[in-house]
Amino acid sequence: MILALPELKMYSDFSAYQHKHLIWKRIRREIFRLIPSIIRLVEFLNYTVRGIINFCDFFLKY
């Protein structure tokens, strides 16, 4: 699987190791870019679940 990476144009004779390293660099960059949105999603789900539990709790009490 060859990914079209702009960094590979620098290597006319890149080895498989360098290629793998560049792919991992790209993947790590994408993961670090996604972390804030994942955290926001988890916080949103946390508040939603807590709201539903409080809502049910309110109606079960009375």
HUVENGI-V890936 format. One line per field, one symbol per residue. ss: DSSP state (a for helix, b for strand, c for the rest). phi: phi as a letter, one per 20 degrees, with the letter a starting at -180 (. if undefined). burial: 1 if it has 16 or more other ideal C-beta (glycine too) atoms within 10 Angstrom, else 0. Layout:
# HUVENGI-V890936
ss: ???
phi: ???
burial: ???
This chain:
# HUVENGI-V890936
ss: cccccaaaaacccccaaaaaaaaaaaaaaaaaaaaaaaaaaaaaaaaaaaaaaaaaaaaaac
phi: .defdfffffefcfeffffffffffffffffffeggfffffffffgffffffffffgffffd
burial: 00000000000000000010011000000000000000000000000000000000000000
